[in-house]
């Protein structure tokens, strides 16, 4: 009788184990499908945020390219006015005007080429590996894109002390810098103070290159500091943002095996980024 009960218990245990294994397998398959779906969603959200940034850049590019095109147009107009004088005796005035026309065109072409190169460095990735890059050049390219949206009352203070190049994906670091600057400008635009400023400082220690971007648009409430990099967290009004920008910034920095933190400092907000020198 005892053996019969034991056999029945063992049989029930096997059935229970088999059912449990089936449930675990089913749940595992479901979780794997959810994970894959979340990965695809994350990729879509990152790309979507990049497209939003590119929309901002497009407006900036239109504004910035108009200026050098004016130089080119002015130079061509001067040459057109001088073409009838080319076959005549060249005077000092003629030579000066002709030289000015050439300088206008060259300056316009140089500025336009710089803008195009900056755009290429942001939109394209030529390698799957990080490359040694000049962080200051990346900062300047980022400022170039946002130049049209920086109000006259906002000063950009630069303190560049980093000497070495650092291995990065340039397109990602462009987006990191631009996103932090966009947030700073958003806060500063809400203020009426005349001494609004954004401070960009680079430095280094033995292991990391350090980039600090600060603005005096007012401190972040303490209860929000720990949530700044959370996906979909935002204090903006509906329609002004969905709270993904700084979350993507955090993702990009961690992809570089770096660190990022935000802190308040006497009415200033500081974003401190550490990027390792070793690839």
C-alpha positions as CSV (number, residue, x, y, z in Angstrom):
1,X,0.0,0.0,0.0
2,X,2.8,2.4,0.9
3,X,4.6,1.7,-2.4
4,X,1.4,2.3,-4.3
5,X,1.0,5.7,-2.6
6,X,4.6,6.6,-3.2
7,X,4.4,5.6,-6.8
8,X,1.3,7.7,-7.3
9,X,3.0,10.7,-5.6
10,X,6.0,10.3,-7.8
11,X,3.8,10.1,-10.9
12,X,1.9,13.3,-9.8
13,X,5.2,15.0,-9.1
14,X,6.4,14.2,-12.6
15,X,3.2,15.5,-14.1
16,X,3.5,18.7,-12.0
17,X,7.1,19.1,-13.0
18,X,6.3,18.6,-16.7
19,X,3.4,21.2,-16.4
20,X,5.7,23.6,-14.6
21,X,8.4,23.2,-17.3
22,X,5.8,23.9,-20.0
23,X,4.6,27.0,-18.2
24,X,8.2,28.2,-17.7
25,X,9.0,27.5,-21.3
26,X,5.9,29.4,-22.4
27,X,6.6,32.3,-20.1
28,X,10.2,32.4,-21.2
29,X,9.2,32.5,-24.9
30,X,6.8,35.3,-24.1
31,X,9.3,37.3,-22.1
32,X,11.9,36.9,-25.0
33,X,9.3,38.2,-27.5
34,X,8.5,41.2,-25.2
35,X,12.3,41.9,-24.8
36,X,12.7,41.9,-28.6
37,X,9.7,44.1,-29.0
38,X,11.1,46.5,-26.3
39,X,14.5,46.6,-28.1
40,X,12.7,47.5,-31.4
41,X,10.7,50.1,-29.6
42,X,13.8,51.6,-28.1
43,X,15.5,51.7,-31.5
44,X,12.5,53.4,-32.9
45,X,12.3,56.0,-30.1
46,X,16.1,56.7,-30.4
47,X,15.7,57.2,-34.1
48,X,12.6,59.3,-33.6
49,X,14.4,61.6,-31.2
50,X,17.2,61.9,-33.7
51,X,14.8,62.9,-36.4
52,X,13.4,65.6,-34.1
53,X,16.9,66.8,-33.5
54,X,17.5,66.8,-37.3
55,X,14.4,68.9,-37.7
56,X,16.0,71.5,-35.4
57,X,19.2,71.3,-37.2
58,X,17.5,71.7,-40.6
59,X,16.1,75.1,-39.4
60,X,19.5,76.0,-38.1
61,X,21.3,75.0,-41.3
62,X,18.9,77.0,-43.5
63,X,19.7,80.1,-41.3
64,X,23.4,79.5,-41.2
65,X,23.8,78.7,-44.9
66,X,22.0,81.9,-45.9
67,X,24.8,84.0,-44.4
68,X,27.7,82.5,-46.5
69,X,25.5,82.4,-49.6
70,X,25.1,86.2,-49.1
71,X,28.9,86.5,-49.3
72,X,29.0,84.4,-52.5
73,X,26.1,86.4,-54.0
74,X,27.8,89.7,-53.1
75,X,31.1,88.5,-54.6
76,X,29.5,87.4,-57.8
77,X,27.6,90.7,-58.1
78,X,30.9,92.6,-57.7
79,X,32.6,90.6,-60.3
80,X,29.6,91.2,-62.7
81,X,30.0,94.9,-62.1
82,X,33.7,94.7,-62.8
83,X,33.6,92.5,-65.9
84,X,33.4,95.5,-68.2
85,X,36.5,97.0,-66.6
86,X,38.6,93.9,-67.0
87,X,39.8,94.7,-70.5
88,X,40.6,98.3,-69.6
89,X,43.5,99.6,-67.6
90,X,43.4,98.2,-64.1
91,X,43.4,100.8,-61.4
92,X,44.2,100.4,-57.7
93,X,40.4,100.8,-57.0
94,X,39.7,98.0,-59.5
95,X,42.2,95.7,-57.9
96,X,40.8,96.3,-54.4
97,X,37.3,95.7,-55.5
98,X,38.2,92.6,-57.5
99,X,40.1,91.2,-54.5
100,X,37.1,91.9,-52.2
101,X,34.9,90.0,-54.6
102,X,37.2,87.0,-54.5
103,X,37.4,87.2,-50.7
104,X,33.6,87.3,-50.4
105,X,33.2,84.2,-52.5
106,X,36.0,82.3,-50.7
107,X,34.7,83.1,-47.3
108,X,31.2,82.1,-48.3
109,X,32.4,78.8,-49.7
110,X,34.5,78.1,-46.6
111,X,31.6,78.7,-44.2
112,X,29.2,76.6,-46.3
113,X,31.7,73.7,-46.5
114,X,32.2,73.9,-42.7
115,X,28.5,73.6,-42.2
116,X,28.2,70.6,-44.5
117,X,31.1,68.8,-42.8
118,X,29.6,69.5,-39.4
119,X,26.3,68.0,-40.6
120,X,28.1,64.9,-42.0
121,X,29.9,64.3,-38.7
122,X,26.5,64.3,-36.9
123,X,24.4,62.2,-39.4
124,X,26.9,59.5,-40.5
125,X,28.8,56.8,-38.7
126,X,31.7,55.5,-40.8
127,X,32.8,52.8,-38.4
128,X,31.4,50.5,-35.8
129,X,34.3,51.3,-33.5
130,X,34.9,54.5,-31.6
131,X,37.5,56.8,-33.1
132,X,39.8,59.2,-31.4
133,X,38.1,62.6,-31.6
134,X,38.6,66.2,-30.7
135,X,35.7,66.9,-28.2
136,X,36.1,70.7,-28.7
137,X,35.4,70.3,-32.5
138,X,32.3,68.3,-31.6
139,X,31.2,71.1,-29.2
140,X,31.8,73.8,-31.8
141,X,29.8,71.8,-34.5
142,X,27.0,71.4,-32.0
143,X,26.9,75.1,-31.2
144,X,26.9,75.8,-35.0
145,X,23.7,73.8,-35.4
146,X,22.1,75.7,-32.5
147,X,23.4,79.1,-33.2
148,X,20.2,80.4,-34.7
149,X,18.2,79.5,-31.6
150,X,20.6,81.1,-29.0
151,X,19.1,84.4,-27.9
152,X,21.2,87.5,-27.8
153,X,21.0,87.7,-24.0
154,X,22.5,84.2,-23.6
155,X,26.3,84.2,-23.3
156,X,28.2,81.0,-24.2
157,X,31.3,80.7,-22.0
158,X,34.0,78.2,-23.0
159,X,36.8,76.9,-20.8
160,X,38.6,74.3,-22.8
161,X,41.4,72.5,-20.8
162,X,41.3,69.0,-22.3
163,X,44.3,68.3,-24.5
164,X,44.0,64.7,-25.5
165,X,41.6,63.2,-28.0
166,X,39.0,60.6,-26.7
167,X,37.5,57.5,-28.4
168,X,33.9,58.2,-29.2
169,X,31.1,57.7,-31.7
170,X,31.0,61.3,-32.9
171,X,27.3,61.2,-34.0
172,X,26.2,60.1,-30.5
173,X,28.3,62.7,-28.7
174,X,27.0,65.4,-31.0
175,X,23.5,64.4,-30.0
176,X,24.4,64.3,-26.3
177,X,25.8,67.8,-26.3
178,X,23.0,69.2,-28.5
179,X,20.3,67.7,-26.3
180,X,21.8,69.1,-23.1
181,X,22.2,72.5,-24.7
182,X,18.6,72.4,-26.0
183,X,17.4,71.7,-22.5
184,X,19.5,74.6,-21.1
185,X,18.1,77.0,-23.8
186,X,14.6,75.9,-23.0
187,X,15.1,76.8,-19.3
188,X,16.9,80.1,-20.1
189,X,14.2,81.2,-22.5
190,X,11.7,81.1,-19.6
191,X,13.8,83.7,-17.8
192,X,13.9,87.4,-18.4
193,X,17.3,87.9,-16.8
194,X,20.0,89.7,-18.8
195,X,22.9,87.7,-17.6
196,X,21.8,84.3,-18.8
197,X,24.7,82.0,-19.6
198,X,25.8,78.5,-20.6
199,X,29.2,77.5,-19.5
200,X,31.0,74.7,-21.3
201,X,34.1,73.4,-19.6
202,X,36.4,70.5,-20.5
203,X,39.0,69.0,-18.2
204,X,40.6,65.6,-17.4
205,X,41.8,63.2,-14.8
206,X,43.9,60.0,-15.1
207,X,41.1,57.9,-16.5
208,X,38.4,60.2,-17.9
209,X,37.9,63.3,-20.1
210,X,35.4,65.5,-18.3
211,X,32.8,67.7,-20.0
212,X,30.7,70.0,-17.9
213,X,27.8,71.9,-19.4
214,X,26.1,74.4,-17.0
215,X,23.4,76.9,-17.2
216,X,22.0,79.6,-14.8
217,X,18.4,79.1,-15.7
218,X,17.5,78.0,-12.2
219,X,18.0,74.8,-10.1
220,X,16.2,71.6,-10.7
221,X,13.8,70.8,-7.7
222,X,15.5,68.3,-5.5
223,X,12.7,65.8,-5.9
224,X,13.3,65.6,-9.6
225,X,17.1,65.3,-9.7
226,X,17.1,61.5,-9.4
227,X,14.5,61.2,-12.2
228,X,16.1,63.5,-14.9
229,X,17.4,60.6,-17.0
230,X,14.2,58.4,-16.6
231,X,12.5,57.6,-19.9
232,X,9.3,59.7,-20.4
233,X,10.0,61.9,-17.4
234,X,9.4,65.6,-18.1
235,X,8.3,68.7,-16.4
236,X,7.5,70.4,-19.7
237,X,3.9,71.2,-20.8
238,X,2.2,68.8,-23.1
239,X,3.5,69.3,-26.6
240,X,6.8,70.7,-25.5
241,X,8.5,67.3,-25.1
242,X,8.0,63.6,-24.2
243,X,10.9,63.2,-21.8
244,X,13.1,61.0,-24.0
245,X,16.0,63.3,-24.8
246,X,18.0,63.0,-21.6
247,X,17.1,59.3,-21.4
248,X,18.8,58.8,-24.7
249,X,21.7,61.0,-23.6
250,X,22.2,58.6,-20.6
251,X,22.0,55.6,-22.9
252,X,24.7,57.0,-25.3
253,X,27.1,57.8,-22.4
254,X,26.7,54.4,-20.9
255,X,27.4,52.9,-24.3
256,X,30.7,54.7,-24.1
257,X,31.3,53.1,-20.7
258,X,31.1,56.7,-19.3
259,X,29.3,58.4,-16.5
260,X,26.8,61.3,-16.4
261,X,25.2,63.1,-13.5
262,X,23.3,66.3,-12.9
263,X,23.6,68.5,-9.8
264,X,22.6,71.9,-8.6
265,X,25.1,74.6,-7.7
266,X,24.0,78.1,-6.6
267,X,21.2,78.7,-9.1
268,X,23.2,76.8,-11.8
269,X,22.5,73.3,-13.1
270,X,25.5,71.3,-14.1
271,X,25.6,68.2,-16.4
272,X,28.9,66.4,-15.8
273,X,30.0,63.8,-18.3
274,X,33.0,61.5,-17.9
275,X,34.3,59.7,-20.9
276,X,37.1,57.1,-20.6
277,X,40.3,57.6,-22.5
278,X,40.6,53.9,-23.1
279,X,38.5,52.4,-25.9
